[in-house]
Amino acid sequence: MTAARATFTRMQDSTQADWAVILPEAVQMAKGLPDRVLAHLRLLDGDFGGFPVDRLTHCLQAATLAEADGRDEEYIVCALLHDIGDTLGSYNHPDIAAAILKPFVSEANLWMVQHHGIFQGHNFFHHIGLDRNLRDQFADHPHAARTAEFVERFDNPAFDSAFEARPLSHFEPMLRRVMAAPRHSVYKAAMDKQA
């Protein structure tokens, strides 16, 4: 059996009847987002890229450290996903993570994730011919201190092959709760009506 489908060939020619078909499908797709995010996160397993631990372990360590420090679930999920963009965003991985998290997290956490790469750069940019003080351009930003703290306490020390992080299954319920309902999205009102 084939599911109903819209009939337009140009978006401008779509009708309310077409969207009555599309919106329920979009709601179902949105419900599967946590599963897709978890599957993508698992792509980091075994991907060392020359680092002391693989990228998944790094993310799990950052999340474990954040949880041990008493951070809330949203922050912990940000720590878990901060490098999820490594596989698709070789030149802008923080932007990929931020795009995934944007509908679900506070402005402070979003900014922290989106800028963590530049702040982490203070620890290594000078080794690869870049300006390690690039983060200084954000010194007066209201979320700069939060981002520097995230790097110092949770991102920077999460390359320890002797540190046993909690497994991904431990963080899965948190991720599902954080991603259960978007706070910010142009589509939120329309999707909420369908849910």
C-alpha positions in Angstrom: 0.0 0.0 0.0 1.4 3.4 -1.0 1.0 6.3 1.4 -0.8 9.4 0.2 1.4 12.0 -1.3 1.0 15.6 -2.3 0.4 16.4 -6.0 2.2 19.7 -6.7 5.3 20.0 -8.9 6.2 23.5 -7.6 5.9 24.5 -3.9 4.0 27.7 -5.0 1.3 25.4 -6.4 0.8 23.4 -3.1 -2.6 23.4 -1.6 -4.0 23.1 1.9 -5.0 19.5 0.9 -1.4 18.8 0.0 -0.3 20.1 3.4 -2.9 17.9 5.1 -0.9 15.0 3.7 2.6 16.4 4.4 2.2 17.7 8.0 1.4 14.4 9.6 4.4 12.9 7.8 6.5 15.7 9.1 5.3 15.1 12.7 6.3 11.4 12.4 9.6 12.3 10.9 10.3 14.7 13.8 9.4 12.0 16.4 12.3 9.9 14.9 14.9 12.7 15.3 16.4 11.4 18.5 16.9 8.0 16.9 18.6 9.6 13.9 20.8 11.8 16.2 21.8 8.7 18.2 22.6 6.7 15.0 24.8 9.6 13.8 26.5 9.9 17.1 27.4 6.2 16.8 29.3 7.0 13.6 31.9 8.6 15.8 32.6 5.2 17.5 36.1 4.0 16.4 36.9 7.2 14.6 40.1 8.3 16.3 41.4 10.8 13.8 44.8 10.6 15.5 43.4 11.5 18.9 44.0 9.5 22.1 40.3 8.4 22.2 37.7 8.0 19.5 35.3 10.8 18.8 32.4 9.0 20.5 34.4 8.4 23.6 35.4 12.1 23.7 31.7 13.1 23.6 30.8 10.6 26.2 33.6 11.8 28.5 32.5 15.4 28.1 28.9 14.5 29.0 30.0 12.3 31.9 32.1 15.1 33.3 29.3 17.6 32.9 26.9 15.2 34.6 29.3 14.6 37.5 29.6 18.3 37.9 25.8 18.6 38.4 24.9 20.2 35.2 21.3 20.0 34.0 20.1 17.6 31.3 20.1 20.2 28.5 23.8 21.1 29.2 24.7 17.5 29.4 23.1 16.8 26.1 25.0 19.8 24.6 28.2 18.2 25.9 27.2 14.9 24.4 26.5 16.3 21.0 29.1 19.1 20.8 31.3 17.2 18.3 28.5 15.3 16.4 29.3 17.4 13.4 32.8 16.0 13.0 31.7 13.5 10.2 29.9 16.1 8.1 31.4 19.4 9.0 35.1 18.9 8.7 35.6 22.6 8.5 32.7 23.7 10.8 31.7 20.9 13.1 30.4 23.2 15.9 27.9 24.7 13.4 26.5 21.3 12.7 26.0 20.5 16.4 24.5 23.9 16.9 22.0 23.5 14.0 20.8 20.1 15.5 20.4 21.6 19.0 19.0 25.0 18.1 15.3 24.2 18.4 15.8 22.6 21.8 18.2 24.6 23.9 18.7 28.0 25.5 20.5 30.8 23.7 23.4 30.4 26.2 23.9 26.7 25.5 23.5 27.2 21.7 26.1 29.9 21.7 28.4 27.7 23.8 28.2 24.8 21.4 28.5 26.9 18.3 31.6 28.6 19.5 33.3 25.9 21.5 35.7 25.1 18.6 37.3 28.6 18.7 37.5 28.5 22.5 39.1 25.0 22.4 41.5 26.5 19.8 43.2 28.4 22.6 44.7 25.0 23.7 46.1 24.0 20.3 45.8 26.6 17.5 49.4 27.7 18.1 50.6 24.2 17.2 49.0 24.4 13.8 49.9 27.9 12.8 46.7 29.6 13.9 46.1 32.4 16.4 45.4 30.7 19.8 43.8 33.9 21.0 41.1 34.0 18.4 38.5 33.5 21.2 39.5 37.0 22.5 37.3 38.6 19.9 34.3 37.3 22.0 35.7 38.5 25.4 32.8 40.9 26.0 30.1 38.4 24.8 27.6 37.4 27.6 28.2 33.7 26.9 32.0 33.8 26.5 32.8 32.8 30.1 30.3 30.0 29.9 32.0 28.7 26.7 35.5 29.0 28.2 34.3 27.1 31.2 32.7 24.4 29.1 36.0 23.9 27.2 38.2 24.0 30.3 36.1 21.7 32.5 34.4 19.3 30.0 35.8 19.5 26.5 39.5 19.9 27.1 39.9 17.0 29.7 37.8 14.6 27.6 40.7 12.9 25.8 41.7 10.6 28.6 42.0 6.9 27.5 42.1 5.9 31.2 38.8 7.7 32.0 35.7 5.5 31.9 32.8 7.4 30.6 29.2 6.4 31.0 27.8 4.5 28.0 25.6 6.2 25.4 22.6 4.3 26.7 22.9 6.2 29.9 22.5 9.5 28.1 19.8 8.4 25.6 16.8 9.2 27.9 18.2 12.7 28.5 18.6 13.3 24.8 15.1 12.1 24.2 13.7 14.4 26.9 15.6 17.4 25.6 14.5 16.7 22.0 10.9 15.8 22.9 9.5 19.3 22.0 11.2 22.2 20.3 11.2 25.6 21.9 12.3 27.5 18.9 11.2 26.7 15.4 9.3 28.5 12.7 7.4 25.2 12.2 6.6 24.7 15.9 3.0 26.0 15.9 2.0 24.0 12.8 3.6 20.8 14.1 2.1 21.3 17.5 -1.4 21.3 16.0 -0.6 18.0 14.3 0.9 16.2 17.3 
